[in-house]
Structure formats: structure tokens, C-alpha cells
Amino acid sequence: MRTRHFFLCFTLGVTVHMSGCAAFGVRPWDRDLMARDEMRLDANPVDAAIDEHMYFSKEASSGGRSYAGGGCGCN
């Protein structure tokens, strides 16, 4: 009885883990939803430009959003 219970739990666990890997990627009919402007990291380019300008003004460095370091030169 104990072996049967272990085998049942093991089979159930393997089935749950394997079914979690079945839905990777974007389906072809969902690609139009993922390509919308709202799905971008910078959905509003005006807000992104304003944020970049504020960061540039405070840190005295340009392009600091994707690079390490700041305006103090202390990398």
C-alpha cells in the first residue's frame, strides 16, 4: 500500500511538472496583442524622454538608464 501511494504521488508530481512546460512561447494568434504599443517597456515615448531629461539633469551624465555608474565618476 505504501509503495502504491508513493508511486501515485510521484506520477502526479511528474505530470504536474511536465504540464507546466507545455505552454512556452507566444501563440501565432496572440502575437498581435504582444506587438501593441502598450506592451513596450516605454509605452509613452514622451514620458520616457522627460524621465531621461530629468535623469540627465540630476546626474550630469547622458544615457544613464542602461549603463552602470553615474555623473560622479565612481562607476
Residue pairs with C-beta under 8 A, 6 or more apart in sequence:
26 34
33 39
37 43
42 48
51 65
52 65
55 64
55 65
56 62
56 64
59 70
59 71
60 71
61 69
61 70
61 71
64 70
64 71
68 75
69 75
